[in-house]
């Protein structure tokens, strides 16, 4: 029986290794192609952001925690006013999401261009660079802020056992309409079920979310 258990465990580890290798290769190729094909979109969005708010930068970077709580710099298109972080403390009491996250449907810090690119998740496109660098994957749990993780339970931290992703079950299941506890549940469900086929399924569903937004703000 012990030999059988060791054999099953070895086969499982081999399967996981193959899956991770295929996933990384796909991430590398897809992110590179995506950055090339979407370069005109990057240019248009950059011009729009600068026209509305010339004082701020086009891109916004923020320290997030990835696999095993490793910090990295995550990139996005800037969708808020230049001093958004300074204004956040004043808005904490108006947080509309329970748990270790902050979200406001009518956040006064969001610019007009920001509202549009957030609605269609265009602000997330620069994260393809994070995928190319190997800091993120196309599919996986969303990377949290260090401040959010500081209030995580040991159960919540299980979502940090895999590489974070640009999209996942949270994004295709209602996004901001989903509470923190449900988000953790969805992430752990993905971690337990993840396969190449499941990743492709989530990516296909994500395309639908881009075309028909489901709660992004």
Residue, then its C-alpha position, 0 to 999 in steps of 0.5 A: x500500500x505504501x508503494x502504491x501511495x508513493x507511486x500515485x504521489x509521484x505521478x501527481x507531481x509529474x502531472x503538476x510539473x508538466x502542467x506548470x511547464x505548459x502553462x509557463x510556455x503558453x503565458x510567455x508566448x501569449x503575453x508576447x503576442x498580446x503586447x505586440x497586437x495590442x500596441x495600437x490600443x496601448x497608444x490610444x489609451x495612453x493619449x486619452x489618459x494624458x489629454x484628460x490629466x496631463x499631470x499624471x503618468x500613463x501607467x500606474x505601478x503598485x507593489x503586490x504579493x504573488x506566489x508565497x507572498x513574494x512582492x513584485x511591481x504590478x502594472x496598470x493603466x492609470x485610471x485615477x487622479x494623480x493623488x489617488x492614494x492620498x485621498x484613499x484614507x478619507x474614503x475608507x469608511x465608504x468601502x463597499x466590499x467586505x473583507x481585506x479589499x477596498x472598492x467603491x462603485x462611484x469612487x470620486x478618484x476615478x477619471x472619465x477615461x478611467x471609468x471606461x477602461x475599468x468597465x472593459x478591463x482595459x486598464x489591466x492590459x499592461x499586466x501582460x508585461x508582468x506575465x512576460x516577466x514571469x511574475x504573473x500568469x494569465x490565469x490565477x488568483x488576483x495579487x493582493x496588496x501587502x496591507x490586505x494580506x496583513x489581515x488575512x487568516x491562514x485560510x485566506x493565505x492559501x490563495x497565495x500558494x500559486x502564481x497570481x493571474x490577470x484573470x480567474x474565476x473571480x473575474x468571470x463570476x461577477x468581479x466587484x459584485x463578489x465579496x472577499x470570502x466568496x473570492x477566496x472560495x473561488x480562488x481555492x476552488x481554482x487551485x484545486x481544479x486547475x488544469x490546462x483545459x480549465x485555464x483555457x475555459x477561463x480565458x474564453x469566458x474572460x473574452x466574454x467579460x471584456x465584451x459584456x462587463x459583469x460588475x467591473x468598476 
